[in-house]
Amino acid sequence: MSALLRRYVPIVGWLPSYDRRLLTGDAVAGLSVWALLVPQALAYASLAGVPAQYGLYTSFVALVAYAIFGTSRHLAQGPSAAVCAVSAAAITPIIGSSALGSETAIGWTAALAIATGLVYLALGVLRMGWVSTFLSKAVMAGFVLGFSIGIIIDQSQKLLGVDAGDGSYAQELWEMVKALPDTSTTTLAVGLGSLAVLLAMRRFLPRWPRMLMVVAAAIALSAALDLSSHGVAVTGHVPTGLPSVGLPGVGWSETSALLVGALSIVFVGYSESLASARAMASRHHYEIDTDQELIAQGFACGAAGFVGGFASDGSLSKTSVAEAAGQQTQMASLVNAVLVLLTMLLLAGLFEDLPSATLGAVVIDAMVGLVTFVDWRRYYRVNRADWVFFMGAGVGILFIGITQGILIGVVLSLLLLIARSSRTSVRELGRDPRTGRFHVLSRHEGLELTPGVRIARVDGPLFFADADAFRTRIREISADAGTPGRVIVDAEAVLLTDTDGADILAQVAGELASEGSTLELAAVHPPVLALWRRAGLIDAVGEDAVFATVEEAVAAPPPIRVPSLR
């Protein structure tokens, strides 16, 4: 029971033996991340379509949940711009854009967070941590670029003080251009001023808590000049105190509509979380449990839903700040959670005069660091196929929609996987007379061919995607062997196969047999051999046509076949 508890609740393993000498570094890290987290939480809440205080609620429970269930010592859990954008995109078709920020939006956003948590937990219990590798890096890079540009477009409305309406990011941009004559000069001054200071501090004072400082200055300026009376939108009432805990007021029969949104959040959020956790684990030489990370993310998202919050993830930017500040354990997250709790209890009311334009500037500042065309140039130069998938994901996000863009990315990743898997090479081998070893004919000189025998090495999986291409190549090689001849398939590199792979081998064996030739198998891994045996392939070629090595197959006499009477 103790081992099981440590497996699924890692905090019971490290907290009792916590080294108090690490507390100073963890406390400083917690304070440093708090200074970044609070402004982002307020800004990202509006991005998710809920009131600002729900960003604080989400941050508090997410930090505590991850500290209890996570396996990374450095990961900083919290609101994410990409996840919040996906969350808003998932509920908007259900409730309409006019309902964003209302009680209806709060309920549906919380329900989406709980649904996301359940999906995470199911994947974790089923030990499906491998889903993090489902999306190719090219597709994920396209997501990041598309999200970043799109969120900058979306938040630019706040800097201008205009409403660009609904639709894709491209449509928002067009509507925003048309609304430029309605720009609020005062709002634009506040927004551009906030953004200019943030970008200047990013460039010249990167270690300073620029977001917290700009937010504090904007609040003071707004209160002193009464900016709200000059047409500048402000956060408004931010209640002080603890959140209420309970299920969202959404019927469970209706939450099936959120499944696509929940899966989209998992794809985007888990990829960022695991990338951050793995980077820190590699740098500090320890291991993380990818399946337990799914469970930790599930509890973090689900807990946020029970307090009316939204889904979160492990942030690379906040994690980097935590590591630079000296974080050694998840005690830093607990310290951060205490500071967020104090903010909720004592300081929340101070944010009532915070200009929405400043919140937009905070989000844009965070996205600016992600907008880079290095990947665009790299993929174009290195691999045009990767570049097409990179562009497809990014363009889909910008011109079609977030959820649709993610779906496009998933489909592109599947196509990329199938395309690359269907190009398993089949190369002919020859014998080196000096060593007796077999090598690829096209890559070595002086190799000898055994009369009447041709050896074909399969360099990769043999399954449905490449079955036909495999048959064509084997028939090309067998044509050189003469009749009767022997074709030996070197299967040492075949670690993945299926029924189609077995069937195509059986088909080739039958075609060769009708010509008086034989198909033989060498160096077959036991699991692959077992599958081929169950599929009837071994019955088709004969037990005496299966050899432990290529050398053994070449040295053996040809198998004797009794012609079929059919």
C-alpha positions as CSV (number, residue, x, y, z in Angstrom):
1,M,0.0,0.0,0.0
2,S,2.8,2.4,0.9
3,A,4.5,1.7,-2.5
4,L,1.2,2.3,-4.3
5,L,0.7,5.6,-2.5
6,R,4.2,6.8,-3.3
7,R,3.6,5.8,-6.9
8,Y,0.4,7.8,-7.4
9,V,0.9,10.5,-4.7
10,P,4.6,11.4,-5.0
11,I,4.5,14.1,-2.3
12,V,4.3,11.4,0.4
13,G,7.7,10.3,-0.7
14,W,9.6,13.6,-0.8
15,L,7.8,15.9,1.7
16,P,8.5,14.0,5.0
17,S,12.3,13.9,4.1
18,Y,12.4,17.4,2.8
19,D,15.8,19.1,3.4
20,R,15.2,22.4,5.0
21,R,18.4,23.7,3.6
22,L,16.6,23.9,0.3
23,L,13.8,26.1,1.6
24,T,15.6,29.4,0.9
25,G,16.0,28.6,-2.8
26,D,12.5,27.2,-3.1
27,A,11.0,30.2,-1.3
28,V,12.8,32.7,-3.6
29,A,11.6,30.7,-6.6
30,G,8.1,30.7,-5.4
31,L,8.1,34.4,-4.9
32,S,9.7,35.0,-8.3
33,V,7.1,32.8,-10.1
34,W,4.3,34.5,-8.1
35,A,5.4,37.9,-9.5
36,L,5.0,36.5,-13.0
37,L,2.0,34.3,-12.3
38,V,-0.4,36.9,-10.8
39,P,-0.4,39.3,-13.8
40,Q,-0.6,36.3,-16.2
41,A,-3.4,34.7,-14.3
42,L,-5.5,37.9,-14.5
43,A,-4.7,38.4,-18.2
44,Y,-5.2,34.8,-19.2
45,A,-8.6,34.6,-17.4
46,S,-9.9,37.2,-19.8
47,L,-8.4,35.2,-22.6
48,A,-10.4,32.1,-21.4
49,G,-13.5,34.2,-21.3
50,V,-14.1,34.3,-17.5
51,P,-13.7,37.1,-14.9
52,A,-10.1,37.9,-13.6
53,Q,-10.5,36.3,-10.2
54,Y,-10.9,32.9,-11.7
55,G,-7.3,33.1,-12.9
56,L,-6.2,33.4,-9.2
57,Y,-8.5,30.5,-8.2
58,T,-7.1,28.3,-11.1
59,S,-3.5,29.2,-10.1
60,F,-3.9,28.3,-6.5
61,V,-5.5,24.8,-6.9
62,A,-3.3,24.0,-9.9
63,L,-0.1,24.7,-8.0
64,V,-1.2,22.6,-5.0
65,A,-2.5,19.7,-7.1
66,Y,0.7,19.5,-9.2
67,A,2.9,19.6,-6.1
68,I,1.0,16.6,-4.7
69,F,0.8,14.5,-7.8
70,G,3.6,15.6,-10.1
71,T,7.0,14.0,-10.6
72,S,9.0,17.0,-11.8
73,R,10.9,18.9,-9.2
74,H,10.9,22.1,-11.2
75,L,7.7,22.3,-13.2
76,A,5.6,25.4,-12.5
77,Q,1.9,24.7,-13.1
78,G,-0.4,27.5,-14.0
79,P,-2.6,29.3,-16.6
80,S,-1.4,29.1,-20.2
81,A,-2.2,31.4,-23.0
82,A,-2.6,28.5,-25.5
83,V,-4.7,26.4,-23.2
84,C,-6.9,29.4,-22.3
85,A,-7.4,30.2,-26.0
86,V,-8.4,26.6,-26.7
87,S,-10.8,26.7,-23.8
88,A,-12.5,29.8,-25.0
89,A,-12.6,28.4,-28.6
90,A,-14.3,25.2,-27.3
91,I,-17.1,26.9,-25.4
92,T,-17.8,29.8,-27.7
93,P,-19.7,27.8,-30.3
94,I,-21.9,26.4,-27.4
95,I,-22.7,29.6,-25.6
96,G,-21.9,32.3,-28.1
97,S,-19.3,35.0,-27.9
98,S,-21.7,37.5,-26.2
99,A,-21.8,35.2,-23.2
100,L,-18.1,35.2,-22.6
101,G,-17.4,36.6,-19.1
102,S,-20.8,35.7,-17.8
103,E,-22.0,33.1,-15.3
104,T,-22.8,30.8,-18.3
105,A,-19.2,31.0,-19.5
106,I,-17.9,30.3,-16.0
107,G,-20.0,27.2,-15.8
108,W,-19.0,25.8,-19.2
109,T,-15.4,26.7,-18.7
110,A,-15.3,24.8,-15.4
111,A,-17.1,21.9,-16.9
112,L,-14.5,21.8,-19.7
113,A,-11.7,21.8,-17.1
114,I,-13.3,18.9,-15.3
115,A,-13.8,17.0,-18.6
116,T,-10.1,17.7,-19.5
117,G,-9.1,16.4,-16.0
118,L,-11.1,13.2,-16.6
119,V,-9.4,12.7,-20.0
120,Y,-6.0,13.2,-18.4
121,L,-6.8,10.8,-15.6
122,A,-8.1,8.1,-18.0
123,L,-4.9,8.4,-20.1
124,G,-2.7,8.2,-17.0
125,V,-4.5,5.2,-15.5
126,L,-4.2,3.4,-18.9
127,R,-0.5,4.3,-18.9
128,M,-0.7,6.2,-22.2
129,G,2.1,8.7,-21.6
130,W,3.2,8.1,-25.1
131,V,0.5,10.4,-26.4
132,S,2.9,13.2,-25.9
133,T,4.8,12.0,-29.0
134,F,1.7,11.7,-31.2
135,L,2.0,15.2,-32.6
136,S,5.2,15.8,-34.6
137,K,7.5,18.6,-33.6
138,A,6.9,20.3,-36.9
139,V,3.2,20.4,-36.2
140,M,3.6,21.5,-32.6
141,A,6.0,24.3,-33.8
142,G,3.3,25.4,-36.3
143,F,0.7,25.4,-33.4
144,V,2.9,27.6,-31.3
145,L,3.5,30.1,-34.1
146,G,-0.1,30.2,-35.1
147,F,-1.4,30.5,-31.6
148,S,1.1,33.2,-30.8
149,I,0.3,35.4,-33.8
150,G,-3.4,34.7,-33.3
151,I,-3.5,35.6,-29.7
152,I,-1.6,38.9,-30.4
153,I,-4.3,39.7,-33.0
154,D,-7.0,38.9,-30.5
155,Q,-5.5,40.9,-27.6
156,S,-4.7,43.9,-29.9
157,Q,-8.4,44.7,-29.7
158,K,-7.9,45.6,-26.1
159,L,-5.1,47.9,-26.9
160,L,-7.3,49.7,-29.4
161,G,-10.5,49.6,-27.3
162,V,-12.5,48.1,-30.1
163,D,-14.6,44.9,-30.6
164,A,-13.6,42.9,-33.7
165,G,-16.3,40.3,-33.3
166,D,-16.1,36.5,-33.8
167,G,-14.5,34.2,-36.3
168,S,-11.0,33.0,-37.0
169,Y,-8.0,35.0,-36.1
170,A,-7.8,36.2,-39.7
171,Q,-11.4,37.3,-39.6
172,E,-10.7,39.1,-36.3
173,L,-7.8,40.9,-37.9
174,W,-9.9,42.1,-40.8
175,E,-12.7,43.2,-38.6
176,M,-10.2,45.0,-36.3
177,V,-8.8,46.9,-39.3
178,K,-12.3,48.0,-40.3
179,A,-12.9,49.1,-36.7
180,L,-9.7,51.3,-36.5
181,P,-11.7,54.6,-36.9
182,D,-13.4,53.7,-33.6
183,T,-10.1,53.4,-31.7
184,S,-10.2,55.0,-28.2
185,T,-7.1,57.3,-28.1
186,T,-6.9,57.1,-24.3
187,T,-7.1,53.3,-24.3
188,L,-4.5,53.1,-27.1
189,A,-2.1,55.3,-25.1
190,V,-2.5,53.1,-22.1
191,G,-2.1,49.9,-24.1
192,L,0.8,50.9,-26.2
193,G,2.5,52.5,-23.2
194,S,2.2,49.3,-21.2
195,L,3.4,47.2,-24.0
196,A,6.3,49.5,-24.8
197,V,7.5,49.4,-21.1
198,L,7.1,45.6,-21.1
199,L,9.1,45.1,-24.3
200,A,11.8,47.6,-23.1
201,M,12.2,45.7,-19.8
202,R,12.2,42.4,-21.6
203,R,15.2,43.7,-23.6
204,F,17.2,45.7,-21.0
205,L,15.9,44.3,-17.6
206,P,15.0,40.7,-18.3
207,R,15.3,39.5,-14.7
208,W,13.0,42.2,-13.3
209,P,9.3,41.2,-12.6
210,R,8.2,43.5,-15.4
211,M,4.6,42.2,-15.6
212,L,4.0,42.8,-11.9
213,M,5.6,46.2,-12.1
214,V,3.7,47.3,-15.1
215,V,0.4,46.1,-13.7
216,A,1.0,47.9,-10.4
217,A,1.9,51.1,-12.2
218,A,-1.1,50.9,-14.5
219,I,-3.4,50.4,-11.5
220,A,-1.9,53.4,-9.8
221,L,-2.2,55.5,-12.9
222,S,-5.8,54.4,-13.6
223,A,-6.9,55.2,-10.0
224,A,-5.1,58.6,-10.0
225,L,-6.5,59.7,-13.3
226,D,-9.8,58.0,-13.1
227,L,-9.2,56.4,-16.5
228,S,-12.5,54.5,-16.5
229,S,-14.3,57.8,-16.8
230,H,-12.3,58.5,-20.0
231,G,-13.5,55.5,-21.8
232,V,-10.8,53.1,-20.7
233,A,-12.2,49.6,-19.8
234,V,-11.0,48.3,-16.5
235,T,-11.2,44.9,-14.7
236,G,-14.0,46.0,-12.5
237,H,-15.0,44.3,-9.3
238,V,-12.6,41.5,-8.2
239,P,-14.0,39.8,-5.1
240,T,-11.7,39.2,-2.2
241,G,-11.9,35.8,-0.5
242,L,-12.0,32.1,-1.2
243,P,-13.7,30.6,-4.2
244,S,-16.9,28.5,-3.8
245,V,-16.3,24.8,-4.4
246,G,-18.8,22.6,-6.3
247,L,-19.9,21.2,-9.6
248,P,-20.5,23.7,-12.4
249,G,-24.2,24.3,-13.3
250,V,-23.9,22.3,-16.6
251,G,-25.9,19.1,-17.2
252,W,-23.6,16.1,-17.6
253,S,-25.6,15.1,-20.6
254,E,-24.5,18.3,-22.3
255,T,-20.8,17.9,-21.6
256,S,-20.2,15.4,-24.5
257,A,-20.0,18.6,-26.6
258,L,-16.8,19.5,-24.6
259,L,-15.0,16.2,-25.5
260,V,-13.3,17.7,-28.6
261,G,-12.2,20.7,-26.6
262,A,-10.9,18.5,-23.8
263,L,-8.9,16.4,-26.2
264,S,-7.6,19.6,-27.8
265,I,-6.4,20.9,-24.5
266,V,-4.7,17.6,-23.7
267,F,-2.8,17.6,-27.0
268,V,-1.6,21.2,-26.5
269,G,-1.2,21.3,-22.7
270,Y,0.4,18.0,-22.2
271,S,2.9,18.6,-25.0
272,E,4.1,21.9,-23.4
273,S,4.0,20.4,-19.8
274,L,6.0,17.3,-20.7
275,A,8.5,19.3,-22.8
276,S,9.1,21.6,-19.8
277,A,9.4,18.7,-17.3
278,R,11.7,16.7,-19.5
279,A,14.0,19.7,-20.2
280,M,14.4,20.3,-16.4
281,A,14.8,16.6,-15.7
282,S,17.5,16.3,-18.3
283,R,19.3,19.4,-17.1
284,H,19.3,18.2,-13.4
285,H,19.7,14.5,-14.0
286,Y,16.6,12.9,-12.7
287,E,13.7,11.0,-14.2
288,I,10.0,11.8,-14.5
289,D,7.1,9.4,-14.9
290,T,5.2,10.4,-18.0
291,D,2.1,8.4,-17.0
292,Q,2.0,10.0,-13.6
293,E,2.4,13.4,-15.2
294,L,-0.9,12.7,-17.0
295,I,-2.5,12.0,-13.6
296,A,-1.0,15.2,-12.1
297,Q,-2.3,17.3,-15.0
298,G,-5.7,15.6,-14.6
299,F,-5.9,16.6,-10.9
300,A,-4.7,20.1,-11.6
301,C,-7.3,20.7,-14.3
302,G,-10.1,18.9,-12.5
303,A,-9.5,20.8,-9.3
304,A,-9.7,24.1,-11.1
305,G,-13.0,23.1,-12.5
306,F,-14.4,22.5,-9.0
307,V,-13.6,26.1,-8.1
308,G,-15.0,27.5,-11.3
309,G,-11.6,27.9,-12.9
310,F,-10.1,26.7,-16.2
311,A,-7.6,24.1,-17.5
312,S,-3.9,24.8,-17.0
313,D,-0.6,23.2,-17.9
314,G,3.1,23.3,-17.0
315,S,4.5,26.5,-18.3
316,L,7.9,26.6,-19.9
317,S,8.3,30.3,-19.1
318,K,7.3,30.0,-15.5
319,T,9.4,26.9,-15.1
320,S,12.4,28.6,-16.5
321,V,11.9,31.5,-14.0
322,A,11.6,29.0,-11.2
323,E,14.8,27.2,-12.1
324,A,16.7,30.4,-12.5
325,A,15.6,31.6,-9.1
326,G,16.8,28.4,-7.4
327,Q,13.9,26.0,-7.2
328,Q,14.9,22.5,-6.2
329,T,11.6,20.8,-5.2
330,Q,7.9,21.3,-5.5
331,M,8.0,23.1,-2.1
332,A,8.4,26.2,-4.4
333,S,5.0,25.6,-5.8
334,L,3.5,25.3,-2.3
335,V,5.1,28.6,-1.4
336,N,3.8,30.1,-4.6
337,A,0.3,28.8,-3.7
338,V,0.4,30.4,-0.3
339,L,1.3,33.7,-1.9
340,V,-1.5,33.4,-4.4
341,L,-3.9,32.6,-1.5
342,L,-2.8,35.7,0.3
343,T,-3.4,37.6,-2.9
344,M,-6.9,36.3,-3.1
345,L,-7.6,37.1,0.5
346,L,-5.9,40.5,0.8
347,L,-5.0,42.0,-2.5
348,A,-7.6,41.0,-5.0
349,G,-9.5,44.2,-4.6
350,L,-6.5,46.2,-5.8
351,F,-7.0,44.9,-9.3
352,E,-10.4,46.6,-9.9
353,D,-8.8,49.6,-11.6
354,L,-6.5,47.6,-13.8
355,P,-7.0,48.6,-17.4
356,S,-8.0,45.9,-19.8
357,A,-5.5,47.3,-22.3
358,T,-2.7,46.6,-19.8
359,L,-3.9,43.0,-19.5
360,G,-3.8,42.8,-23.3
361,A,-0.3,44.1,-23.3
362,V,0.7,41.5,-20.7
363,V,-0.6,38.7,-23.0
364,I,1.0,40.2,-26.1
365,D,4.4,40.5,-24.2
366,A,4.2,36.8,-23.3
367,M,3.4,35.9,-26.9
368,V,6.1,38.0,-28.5
369,G,8.7,35.7,-27.0
370,L,7.1,32.8,-28.9
371,V,6.9,34.4,-32.3
372,T,10.0,33.3,-34.1
373,F,10.5,32.3,-37.7
374,V,13.6,30.2,-37.0
375,D,11.5,27.0,-37.3
376,W,10.0,28.3,-40.5
377,R,13.4,28.7,-42.1
378,R,14.8,25.5,-40.5
379,Y,12.1,23.2,-41.7
380,Y,12.1,24.8,-45.1
381,R,15.8,24.3,-45.4
382,V,16.0,20.8,-43.9
383,N,12.8,19.0,-44.9
384,R,10.1,20.4,-47.2
385,A,7.6,17.8,-45.9
386,D,8.1,19.0,-42.3
387,W,7.7,22.6,-43.6
388,V,4.3,21.8,-45.2
389,F,3.1,20.3,-41.9
390,F,4.5,23.2,-39.9
391,M,2.7,25.7,-42.2
392,G,-0.5,23.6,-42.3
393,A,-0.9,23.7,-38.5
394,G,-0.1,27.4,-38.3
395,V,-2.3,28.4,-41.2
396,G,-5.1,26.2,-39.9
397,I,-5.0,28.0,-36.5
398,L,-5.0,31.4,-38.1
399,F,-7.5,31.1,-40.9
400,I,-9.9,28.3,-39.9
401,G,-10.0,28.2,-36.1
402,I,-8.3,26.9,-33.0
403,T,-10.1,23.6,-32.6
404,Q,-10.1,23.0,-36.4
405,G,-6.4,23.9,-36.5
406,I,-5.6,21.3,-33.9
407,L,-7.7,18.7,-35.8
408,I,-5.8,19.6,-38.9
409,G,-2.5,19.1,-36.9
410,V,-3.6,15.7,-35.7
411,V,-4.6,14.6,-39.2
412,L,-1.3,16.0,-40.6
413,S,0.6,14.1,-38.0
414,L,-1.2,10.9,-38.9
415,L,-0.5,11.4,-42.6
416,L,3.1,12.1,-41.8
417,L,3.4,9.0,-39.7
418,I,1.8,6.8,-42.4
419,A,3.8,8.4,-45.2
420,R,7.1,7.8,-43.5
421,S,6.2,4.4,-42.3
422,S,5.2,3.4,-45.8
423,R,8.7,4.0,-47.1
424,T,10.4,1.2,-45.3
425,S,13.4,0.3,-47.4
426,V,14.0,-3.2,-48.7
427,R,17.7,-3.5,-49.8
428,E,19.6,-6.4,-51.4
429,L,22.5,-7.9,-49.5
430,G,25.8,-9.4,-50.7
431,R,28.5,-11.4,-49.0
432,D,31.9,-9.9,-48.2
433,P,34.4,-12.7,-49.2
434,R,37.0,-11.6,-46.6
435,T,34.7,-11.6,-43.5
436,G,31.8,-13.7,-44.6
437,R,29.4,-11.0,-43.4
438,F,26.5,-9.7,-45.4
439,H,26.2,-6.0,-46.4
440,V,24.0,-3.7,-48.5
441,L,25.1,-4.1,-52.2
442,S,24.5,-0.5,-53.1
443,R,26.8,0.8,-50.3
444,H,29.8,-1.6,-50.5
445,E,32.1,-2.7,-53.2
446,G,33.5,-6.2,-53.8
447,L,30.4,-8.1,-52.4
448,E,29.5,-11.4,-53.9
449,L,26.1,-12.9,-54.7
450,T,25.3,-16.5,-54.1
451,P,24.1,-18.2,-57.3
452,G,20.3,-18.8,-57.2
453,V,20.0,-16.9,-53.8
454,R,18.9,-13.3,-53.2
455,I,18.8,-11.7,-49.8
456,A,16.5,-8.8,-49.0
457,R,16.8,-6.9,-45.8
458,V,13.7,-5.1,-44.5
459,D,14.9,-1.9,-42.6
460,G,11.8,-1.0,-40.6
461,P,8.2,-2.0,-39.9
462,L,6.2,-4.2,-42.2
463,F,2.5,-3.4,-41.9
464,F,-0.5,-2.3,-43.9
465,A,1.0,1.0,-45.0
466,D,4.0,-0.4,-46.8
467,A,2.7,-3.9,-47.8
468,D,2.3,-3.2,-51.5
469,A,5.6,-1.4,-51.8
470,F,7.3,-4.3,-50.1
471,R,5.8,-6.9,-52.5
472,T,6.9,-4.9,-55.5
473,R,10.5,-4.6,-54.2
474,I,10.7,-8.3,-53.3
475,R,9.5,-9.3,-56.7
476,E,12.2,-7.0,-58.3
477,I,14.9,-8.7,-56.2
478,S,13.6,-12.2,-56.8
479,A,13.7,-11.7,-60.6
480,D,17.4,-11.6,-60.4
481,A,17.7,-15.0,-58.6
482,G,16.6,-17.0,-61.6
483,T,14.2,-20.0,-61.5
484,P,14.2,-22.0,-59.4
485,G,15.6,-19.6,-56.9
486,R,15.6,-18.7,-53.2
487,V,14.6,-15.3,-51.7
488,I,15.7,-14.9,-48.1
489,V,14.1,-12.1,-46.1
490,D,16.4,-10.7,-43.4
491,A,13.8,-9.6,-40.8
492,E,16.2,-8.5,-38.0
493,A,15.1,-4.9,-38.3
494,V,11.3,-5.7,-38.4
495,L,10.1,-4.9,-34.9
496,L,6.6,-3.9,-35.9
497,T,4.2,-5.9,-38.1
498,D,0.6,-6.8,-38.5
499,T,-1.7,-9.2,-40.3
500,D,-1.4,-7.3,-43.6
501,G,2.4,-7.7,-43.3
502,A,2.0,-11.4,-42.8
503,D,-0.5,-11.7,-45.6
504,I,1.7,-9.9,-48.1
505,L,4.6,-12.2,-47.2
506,A,2.3,-15.2,-47.7
507,Q,1.2,-13.8,-51.0
508,V,4.8,-13.4,-52.2
509,A,5.6,-16.9,-51.0
510,G,2.7,-18.3,-53.0
511,E,3.7,-16.3,-56.1
512,L,7.3,-17.6,-55.9
513,A,6.2,-21.1,-55.2
514,S,4.1,-21.1,-58.4
515,E,7.3,-20.2,-60.3
516,G,9.3,-23.0,-58.5
517,S,11.1,-20.6,-56.1
518,T,11.0,-20.3,-52.4
519,L,10.6,-17.5,-49.8
520,E,12.6,-18.0,-46.6
521,L,12.8,-16.0,-43.4
522,A,15.9,-15.2,-41.3
523,A,16.6,-13.4,-37.9
524,V,12.9,-13.0,-37.1
525,H,12.3,-11.6,-33.6
526,P,10.1,-13.9,-31.4
527,P,7.1,-11.6,-31.0
528,V,7.1,-11.0,-34.8
529,L,7.5,-14.7,-35.5
530,A,4.6,-15.5,-33.1
531,L,2.3,-13.0,-34.9
532,W,3.3,-14.4,-38.3
533,R,2.7,-17.9,-37.0
534,R,-0.8,-17.0,-35.8
535,A,-1.5,-15.4,-39.2
536,G,-0.6,-18.6,-41.1
537,L,2.6,-17.3,-42.7
538,I,4.8,-20.0,-41.3
539,D,2.4,-22.7,-42.6
540,A,2.7,-21.0,-46.0
541,V,6.5,-21.0,-46.1
542,G,7.2,-24.0,-44.0
543,E,8.9,-24.5,-40.6
544,D,12.1,-25.5,-42.4
545,A,12.2,-22.1,-44.2
546,V,12.7,-20.1,-40.9
547,F,16.4,-19.6,-39.8
548,A,18.1,-17.9,-36.9
549,T,20.5,-16.0,-39.1
550,V,21.1,-15.0,-42.7
551,E,24.3,-17.0,-42.7
552,E,22.5,-20.1,-41.6
553,A,19.8,-19.6,-44.2
554,V,22.3,-19.2,-47.1
555,A,24.3,-22.3,-45.9
556,A,21.2,-24.5,-45.6
557,P,19.9,-26.6,-48.6
558,P,16.8,-25.2,-50.3
559,P,13.6,-26.2,-48.6
560,I,11.6,-29.0,-50.3
561,R,8.1,-28.0,-51.4
562,V,5.3,-30.3,-52.5
563,P,3.4,-28.6,-55.3
564,S,-0.1,-27.6,-54.4
565,L,-2.9,-29.5,-56.2
566,R,-5.2,-26.5,-56.0
